[in-house]
Amino acid sequence: MSLIYLVEDDADIRELETYALQSSDLEVQAFTESQELYAALGKRIPDLVLLDIMLPGEDGMSILQHLRAESETKTVPIIMVTAKTTESDKISGLDTGADDYITKPFSVNELVSRVKALLRRTQSNFGEGIATIYRYDPIEMNIETHKVTVNGKNVELTFKEFELLKFLLQNKGTVVTRSRLMDTVWGFAFAGETRTVDMHIKTLRQKLGEAGKLIITIRNVGYRLGE
């Protein structure tokens, strides 16, 4: 059973989210603020963190930065929950290392679907046995070690950025639509959220440096890696 750490200071929302996730056969530990979360992380690392941005004391963005800076939690999947709806807020979260975001108000069905989709993609990478290497000079990706290098230098990617790059490498030279990327990487397509793909592509390009130019935008369609 997958373990979810939920950080939410609103008692009603926390109770609703906990009930929905537990009803979907997920183990949940809920916290109201950062110190409770950090104490729990010292005992056990979860399979996923569901993190509200607006919290008393240390806010969710600061907690996200802390988790991504620690070796034990830098690859733990994190979904940000936010009442902020501006694109800049979402980009900031993705730039900091969030794997996905969900905006209040949301349905519990959407919450559970996003959590399960991210868990499926995270856990499917474990135990593959044989190393699989993808290359498109100067980019190299090792699926088994979850390592990406550009010109031999390590590049730290979030889970979603890794999955996007992997799919582009698997389909290099071919145009892939935003909806196909959404369906493949997030597990399902949901209307109006293809901007999520664009924001992740933006941060992926930034992290790849000059090699980011190899990801070509095909206007009104999607993206292609290479010519």
N, C-alpha and C positions, 0 to 999 in steps of 0.2 A: 504494500500500500504506500503510495507516494505521500510524502510529508510536505505540507504547505505551511509557511510562516506568514501570518496575516498581521499587518500593522495598520491599525485604524482606531482613531480616538473617539469617533462617534459610536456610542453603545448600540444604537438601533441598527446602523449599517454593519457594524462588526458582527452582531448577532445574526443578521440576515445572510451575510457572506459566509459565515462559519456554517450555518445550517445548510445552505445550498451546496457547499463543497463537501461537507460530511455526507449529505444525502447522495452524493455522486461517488461514494466509496473512496474519499480522500481523507487522510489524517490531517487535522488542522490544529495549530497552536496559534492563539490570537494574542496580540500585545497592543498596548495603547501608546507606547513611546519607545524611543531608541534604546534606552538602557535595558529595558526588559528584553528586547530583541537581542542585544549583544550578549546578555547573560545566557540566553538560550543557545546562541551560536557557539558559545564556549563549550557546550555540552554535546550538541548535535548539529550537523549541517543539513539543511532541508533540501528537498528536490526543487523547490521553487519559492520565491518570496513575492507576496502581493503587498505592495507598498503604497500607502497614501502619501500625497505630497504635503498637504496641509496638516501638520502635526504640532502639538505643544512642544516647546523646547526645540530640539534639533529637528529640522524639517526633513521631508522625504528625500529631497535632492541631496542634502548633505549626507544622509544615511547611504544613499546610492553611491556617492563618491567614496565613502568609507568602505563599503562592501567591495567595490571594484579595485580598491587599493590593497586589499588583503589577499594573500595567496590562497587562503582557504575558501574564500567566497567570490573570487574574481570571475569565475565561470558559472556561478549559480544563476539560473534563469530568473529574471526580475520583471514583473509587470507593474508599471506605475498606474496608480488610480488617482485621477485628478478632476477637480471641478473647473480647472482652467482649460479653456477651449481654443486659445490662440495658437497659431502654428508655431510661433517662437517658443512657447512653453513646451510643446511637444518635441521640437527639434532639440531644445536644451536637454531634455530627459534622455533622448536617444543619443545625443553627443556624449553624455556622461556615462552611458553604458546600459541603459534600460533596453530590454529585448522587445517590449511591447508596451502599449499604454491603453487604458480604457477611461473614457470620460463620463463623469457623473452628469445626469442620472443614467443608469444602465439597467438592463434586465439581468436577472440572475442567470438566465439561460445563456446570454452572451458571455457573462463572466466565466461560467463553468466551461463553455466551449473554448474560450481563449486559453484558459488554464490547461485544459486537457490537450489542446493542439500543441502548445509549447512543450508540455511534458512528453508527448509522443515524439516530437522531433529531437528533444534533448536525449531521451533515453534510447532512441533507436541508434545512436552513434556508439553506444557502449558494446563492448564484446564482439566487435566485428571480426577479430582474429587476424586477418591479413591486411597489412598496410596498403592503402590505396593512395597513389600519388597523382595529382593533377598539376599540369604545368602549362603556362602560357607566358613565355619569357617577357619580363623578368619575375613573374609570379609563380610561386610553387606552394602547393597545399598538400599536407599529409592528413588524411582523414582519420587514421588511427590515433595519431598523437595530437590531433586538433591544432596543428601548427601551420602558420602561414608565414612565408618569407617573401621579401621583395629584394632582389639583388643580394640574397643571402642574409638579409637583416630581418629579425623577427618583427611581425606586425600583430599587435594585440587587437582581436576583433571580438565583438559580442557574439552571442549564439546566432542571432538573426543575421548579422553581417556575414558571418561565416557561411551560413546556409545559402544566402543570396550569392555570394561569390562562388560557392561550390556549384550551384545550379548554372551560373553563367559559364563557368569553366567546363561543365559537362556539355554545354550547348554552344561552345565558342564558335563565333562566326555566324550564328543563327540569331535572328531577332526573336526575343521572348516578350510577350505582352505583359503589362502590369497585372492583369487579372490572373494570368498563368503563374506569375511569380507569387502573387498573393495566395493563390490556392495551394501551391507547392510548399512554400516556406511557412505560411501561417496555418495551413491545413484546411482552409475553407475561404471562399470569397464572400465578402460582405459589402453591400452597396455603399458607395461614397467613401471608402477607406483606401482607395488606391494611392492617395497621397502618402500613406504610410510607407509604401514601397519607395516613393521618391525621396522621402526623408532618410530612409535607411541607405539608399544608394548614395545620397549626398555625403553622409558620414563615412561610408565605405570608401568612396573616392578620396576623401581627405586623408584617411589613414593609409591608403596605398601610395600617397604622394604622387610623383610623376606617373607612376603606373596606373593611377586612377583615370588618366586620360584614355586608357584602353577601353573603358566602359563608355560606350557611345549611346547617346540618347537618340532614339528614333521617334521623331515628333508625332504625338497623338497615338503612338502605338506602344512603345516600351523601350527595351534596351538590348544592346548587343555587345559582347566582349570581342574586340578585335574587328578586323575588316571582313 
